[in-house]
Amino acid sequence: MGTDLDAVLALDDAWNAAYHHGDPARMAAVLAEDWLAFFPDGTAVFKADLLANMNRTPPPA
């Protein structure tokens, strides 16, 4: 049976894979429906915004 740390690390791996492959479907599976983040300037980004921008932004090289 895995630990809480194992679960967090698995989610981190899933996030990184989705981000680096530019895959909004994979990212959607990682994020909670009410996911919200803030940029250093205070700008809020919601799940739908992040996923929509992934479709417009080429994946990192």
C-alpha positions as CSV (number, residue, x, y, z in Angstrom):
1,M,0.0,0.0,0.0
2,G,1.3,3.4,-1.0
3,T,1.9,6.3,1.3
4,D,0.6,9.9,1.1
5,L,4.0,10.9,-0.3
6,D,3.7,8.2,-3.0
7,A,0.3,9.7,-4.0
8,V,1.7,13.2,-4.1
9,L,4.7,12.1,-6.2
10,A,2.5,10.3,-8.6
11,L,0.3,13.4,-9.1
12,D,3.5,15.5,-9.6
13,D,4.7,13.0,-12.2
14,A,1.3,13.1,-14.0
15,W,1.3,16.9,-13.9
16,N,4.8,17.1,-15.4
17,A,4.0,14.6,-18.1
18,A,0.8,16.5,-19.1
19,Y,2.6,19.8,-19.1
20,H,5.7,18.7,-21.1
21,H,3.5,16.9,-23.6
22,G,1.1,19.9,-23.9
23,D,-1.8,17.5,-23.2
24,P,-4.8,19.2,-21.8
25,A,-6.7,15.9,-21.5
26,R,-4.0,14.5,-19.2
27,M,-3.9,17.7,-17.3
28,A,-7.6,17.7,-16.8
29,A,-7.4,14.3,-15.1
30,V,-4.9,15.7,-12.6
31,L,-6.6,18.9,-11.6
32,A,-9.6,19.1,-9.3
33,E,-12.7,20.8,-10.8
34,D,-12.2,23.8,-8.5
35,W,-8.4,24.1,-9.2
36,L,-7.1,27.6,-9.0
37,A,-3.6,29.1,-9.1
38,F,-2.1,32.6,-8.8
39,F,0.8,34.1,-10.7
40,P,3.3,36.3,-8.8
41,D,1.5,39.4,-10.0
42,G,-1.7,38.2,-8.4
43,T,-3.4,37.1,-11.6
44,A,-5.7,34.1,-11.0
45,V,-5.8,31.2,-13.4
46,F,-8.7,28.7,-13.3
47,K,-8.7,25.1,-14.6
48,A,-10.6,25.9,-17.8
49,D,-8.2,28.8,-18.6
50,L,-5.1,26.6,-18.1
51,L,-6.5,23.8,-20.3
52,A,-7.6,26.3,-23.0
53,N,-4.1,27.9,-23.0
54,M,-2.5,24.5,-23.3
55,N,-4.3,24.1,-26.6
56,R,-2.8,27.4,-27.9
57,T,0.7,27.1,-26.5
58,P,3.2,24.8,-28.1
59,P,4.8,22.3,-25.7
60,P,8.2,23.2,-24.4
61,A,11.1,21.9,-26.4
